[in-house]
């Protein structure tokens, strides 16, 4: 029996009458008609309850994207915290020359021009195509790429050279929201220096899973998020981190946790709630075909374990020992194994 099931079942059965072995052996009628519920077979889900923080999505471990400048000169324009910058937009200016945000996972590390090949050229072509400049395809800097770069440079105010210098653009995985600006207006711009930190521009919930919950929670699992003011919105688990971290301090051992991100189905419902604490209930996949009874049908046995009282033919009642499995907190049912079948009636407390 799972540890989570033990806690839920123990709470649900607090105060019930504990049967003796003699009572379990008796199958005589027990008086007036009982209040009953059906034994069912079907899908059961488990719920993992967590505390989380509503924030703008970043990397899988929750850390922001570093914005690394490759231009040399003086910062003459910087974004503000909270600004949203799209792929192809001007991110900042150095010596009044625009530095663009382009989207990709390979950082700018060289000047690229006609004849060059590589993943950085492939992502440049992809950006140019999305911006409507009609370059070539693939990972080769062709004459079509050069023509598209010239058009982009003319449009944004860069010197029209037909090649993209490393300092002309910053590559980040997606359009971003500026979380923090670390550069200073009028300060020295140096290649390789961090100028800002950024996240995606979409609100999500950051949670820390117990390392023991990593096998339960999967990408795509449904979630319910309780916002401040007790409003709730729906979402799904979007990303799971791969590296556990410890919450211990000053060298003391702590609890190992895995970072996870929950995507909101409608982020607009949580607008203006950045860094707000929220409650999260993640519904896991559970068991597809489980025999289950209401948790309230369980009775404790004097020798340990649980049983249910089954109403047989002619109103005869019989205590049947059961082994417990998954507890579905949402529907208040628990998976059982024993001498039961779907459709049997079990005794439950009167409403």
C-alpha positions in Angstrom: 0.0 0.0 0.0 1.4 3.4 -1.0 2.4 5.9 1.8 0.0 8.5 0.5 -2.9 6.0 0.6 -2.0 5.1 4.2 -2.4 8.7 5.3 -5.6 9.3 3.5 -7.2 6.1 4.6 -6.1 6.5 8.1 -7.7 9.9 8.3 -10.9 8.7 6.6 -11.3 5.7 8.9 -10.6 7.6 12.2 -13.2 6.7 14.8 -14.6 3.6 12.9 -15.5 0.4 14.8 -12.7 -2.1 14.7 -14.0 -5.6 14.0 -12.9 -8.7 15.9 -12.0 -12.0 14.2 -15.2 -13.5 15.6 -17.3 -10.8 13.9 -15.5 -11.3 10.6 -16.4 -15.0 10.7 -20.1 -14.2 11.3 -22.3 -13.9 8.3 -25.7 -13.4 10.0 -28.0 -10.5 9.2 -27.2 -7.3 11.1 -30.6 -5.6 11.5 -32.3 -3.0 9.4 -31.5 -2.1 5.8 -28.1 -0.6 5.4 -27.0 2.5 3.4 -24.9 1.1 0.6 -22.7 2.1 -2.4 -21.6 0.1 -5.4 -18.2 -1.6 -5.9 -17.0 -0.1 -9.2 -14.4 -1.0 -11.8 -12.8 1.9 -13.8 -10.1 4.5 -13.9 -8.7 5.9 -10.7 -6.5 9.0 -10.5 -4.2 10.2 -7.7 -3.7 13.9 -6.8 -0.4 15.3 -5.9 -0.9 18.6 -3.9 1.9 21.2 -3.9 2.6 24.8 -3.2 3.9 26.8 -6.2 4.8 30.2 -7.4 3.1 32.0 -10.3 5.8 33.4 -12.5 7.0 33.9 -16.0 8.3 30.7 -17.6 12.1 30.3 -17.9 14.5 27.4 -18.3 13.4 23.9 -16.9 15.2 24.5 -13.6 13.4 27.9 -13.2 16.5 30.1 -13.8 16.1 32.9 -16.4 17.9 33.1 -19.7 21.1 35.2 -19.6 21.2 37.9 -22.2 24.8 38.1 -23.4 26.0 41.0 -25.5 28.7 40.5 -28.2 29.0 44.1 -29.4 31.7 46.5 -28.3 31.1 50.1 -27.4 28.8 52.0 -25.1 25.2 51.1 -24.2 23.0 53.8 -25.6 19.7 52.1 -25.1 18.7 49.3 -22.8 15.3 47.6 -22.3 13.4 48.0 -19.0 12.4 45.2 -16.7 8.9 44.0 -17.8 9.5 44.8 -21.5 8.4 42.2 -24.0 10.8 41.7 -26.9 9.8 39.6 -30.0 12.0 37.7 -32.4 13.3 40.2 -34.9 12.8 43.2 -32.5 15.5 45.6 -31.5 16.7 44.5 -28.0 19.2 47.2 -27.2 21.6 49.7 -28.9 25.4 49.9 -28.7 26.9 53.2 -30.0 23.3 53.7 -31.4 23.6 50.6 -33.5 20.7 48.2 -33.0 21.2 44.7 -31.5 18.4 42.4 -32.5 16.8 39.6 -30.6 16.7 36.5 -32.9 15.3 33.1 -31.7 17.5 30.1 -31.5 19.4 27.9 -29.1 22.9 28.5 -30.6 24.4 31.8 -29.2 26.1 34.2 -31.6 29.8 33.3 -31.6 31.0 34.4 -35.0 30.3 36.6 -38.0 28.4 34.6 -40.6 28.6 35.3 -44.3 28.2 33.7 -47.8 29.5 30.1 -47.9 29.3 29.5 -44.1 27.5 26.4 -42.9 26.3 25.2 -39.4 23.5 25.2 -36.9 23.9 29.0 -36.4 23.3 29.5 -40.1 20.3 27.2 -40.0 18.6 29.2 -37.2 19.4 32.5 -39.0 17.7 31.2 -42.1 14.7 30.1 -40.0 14.5 33.6 -38.4 14.7 35.3 -41.8 12.0 33.1 -43.2 9.7 33.8 -40.2 10.3 37.5 -40.6 9.2 37.3 -44.2 12.6 37.9 -45.9 12.6 34.6 -48.0 16.1 33.2 -47.5 17.3 29.8 -48.6 16.6 26.7 -46.5 18.9 24.5 -44.6 22.2 25.2 -42.8 24.1 27.0 -45.7 24.5 30.7 -46.1 23.6 31.1 -49.8 23.1 34.2 -52.0 19.4 34.0 -50.9 20.5 34.3 -47.3 22.7 37.2 -48.1 19.9 39.0 -49.9 17.5 38.4 -47.0 20.1 39.7 -44.5 20.6 42.9 -46.5 16.8 43.5 -46.4 16.7 42.9 -42.7 19.6 45.3 -42.1 18.0 48.0 -44.2 14.7 47.6 -42.4 16.2 47.8 -38.8 18.9 50.4 -39.5 22.0 48.3 -39.4 24.8 48.9 -41.9 23.9 46.9 -45.0 26.7 44.4 -45.5 24.9 41.2 -46.3 26.7 39.4 -43.4 25.5 39.1 -39.8 28.2 40.1 -37.3 28.2 38.4 -33.9 27.4 41.7 -32.2 24.4 42.4 -34.4 22.1 39.9 -32.6 21.4 38.0 -29.4 19.9 34.5 -29.8 17.5 33.2 -27.2 15.1 30.3 -27.5 11.9 32.4 -27.8 10.4 35.8 -27.5 11.1 37.1 -24.0 10.1 39.3 -21.2 12.9 41.2 -19.5 13.2 40.1 -15.9 16.2 42.1 -14.8 18.6 44.6 -16.5 22.2 44.2 -15.3 23.9 46.5 -17.8 24.0 50.3 -17.3 23.0 52.9 -19.8 26.2 54.7 -20.8 28.3 51.9 -19.5 30.9 50.0 -21.4 29.5 47.2 -23.7 32.0 44.3 -23.8 31.7 41.0 -25.8 30.6 38.2 -23.5 29.2 40.4 -20.8 25.7 39.8 -19.4 23.4 42.8 -20.0 20.1 41.4 -18.8 18.1 38.4 -17.7 15.0 37.2 -19.4 12.1 34.7 -19.3 9.4 33.7 -21.7 6.5 36.2 -21.9 4.0 33.5 -20.7 2.9 33.1 -17.1 3.3 29.6 -15.6 3.5 28.0 -12.2 6.9 26.8 -10.8 6.8 24.0 -8.3 9.3 21.7 -6.6 8.4 18.0 -6.7 9.7 15.7 -4.0 12.2 13.4 -5.7 9.9 10.5 -4.7 7.1 12.1 -6.7 9.1 12.2 -9.9 7.8 8.8 -11.1 4.2 9.8 -10.4 4.0 13.1 -12.2 4.4 13.1 -16.0 4.5 15.8 -18.6 1.0 16.5 -19.8 -0.7 15.6 -16.5 -3.7 17.8 -15.7 -3.5 20.3 -12.9 -5.8 22.7 -11.0 -4.2 26.0 -9.8 -5.8 27.9 -6.9 -5.0 31.6 -7.3 -5.1 34.3 -4.6 -8.7 35.1 -3.8 -9.5 31.3 -4.2 -10.1 31.6 -7.9 -9.0 28.4 -9.7 -7.7 27.8 -13.3 -6.8 24.7 -15.2 -3.4 23.8 -16.6 -1.1 21.0 -17.5 2.5 19.9 -16.5 4.6 21.5 -19.2 8.2 20.6 -18.2 10.0 18.5 -15.6 13.6 19.2 -14.6 16.2 16.4 -14.8 18.5 17.4 -11.9 17.4 17.2 -8.2 18.5 19.9 -5.8 18.6 19.9 -2.0 16.9 22.4 0.2 19.4 21.9 3.1 21.3 24.9 4.5 24.8 25.4 5.9 25.9 21.9 4.9 22.9 20.2 6.6 21.1 17.5 4.6 17.8 18.6 3.0 15.0 17.3 0.9 15.8 16.6 -2.7 13.4 18.2 -5.1 12.9 18.3 -8.9 11.8 21.6 -10.5 8.6 21.5 -12.6 6.6 24.0 -14.6 2.8 24.0 -15.0 1.3 25.7 -18.0 -2.0 27.6 -17.5 -4.7 26.8 -20.1 -5.7 30.5 -20.0 -2.7 32.7 -18.7 -4.8 35.8 -19.1 -6.8 34.8 -16.0 -3.7 35.2 -13.9 -2.5 38.5 -15.4 -0.7 40.9 -13.0 0.0 38.1 -10.4 3.7 37.7 -11.0 5.4 36.0 -8.0 2.1 35.2 -6.3 2.0 32.0 -4.2 -0.6 29.5 -5.4 -1.8 26.0 -4.6 -1.4 23.2 -7.2 -3.2 19.9 -7.5 -1.8 17.6 -10.2 -3.9 14.7 -11.3 -1.7 11.8 -12.2 -2.5 9.1 -14.7 -3.3 6.5 -11.9 -4.7 3.1 -12.7 -6.8 2.5 -15.9 -8.9 -0.5 -14.6 -9.2 -0.7 -10.8 -11.8 -2.2 -8.5 -12.7 0.5 -6.0 -15.0 1.4 -3.1 -15.7 4.7 -1.3 -13.1 5.4 1.3 -15.9 5.7 3.9 -16.8 2.0 3.3 -13.5 0.8 5.0 -13.5 -0.6 8.5 -10.5 -1.5 10.5 -9.6 -5.0 11.5 -8.5 -5.9 15.0 -5.4 -7.7 13.7 -4.5 -4.8 11.4 -5.5 -4.0 7.8 -9.0 -3.1 6.5 -12.2 -4.8 5.4 -15.5 -3.8 3.8 -19.0 -5.0 4.8 -20.7 -6.5 1.8 -24.5 -6.9 1.5 -25.1 -10.4 0.0 -28.3 -12.1 -1.1 -31.4 -11.6 1.1 -29.7 -8.7 3.0 -27.0 -10.9 4.5 -23.9 -9.0 5.4 -20.4 -10.3 5.3 -17.1 -8.7 6.3 -14.5 -9.1 3.5 -10.8 -8.4 4.0 -9.3 -6.1 1.4 -5.8 -4.9 0.3 -5.7 -1.2 -0.5 -4.1 0.5 -3.5 -4.4 3.9 -5.1 -6.5 6.5 -3.4 -8.5 8.9 -5.7 -8.8 12.0 -3.6 -11.0 13.8 -6.1 -13.8 11.1 -6.1 -13.1 9.8 -2.6 -12.6 6.2 -3.7 -9.8 3.7 -3.0 -8.6 0.7 -5.0 -9.2 -2.6 -3.3 -8.4 -6.3 -3.9 -10.4 -9.0 -2.2 -13.4 -11.3 -2.6 -15.4 -8.6 -4.3 -16.8 -7.9 -7.8 -18.0 -4.9 -9.6 -21.7 -4.3 -8.8 -21.5 -5.6 -5.2 -23.1 -3.4 -2.5 -20.9 -2.3 0.4 -22.1 -0.6 3.6 -21.3 3.1 4.0 -22.2 5.5 6.7 -25.6 7.2 6.4 -25.5 10.7 5.0 
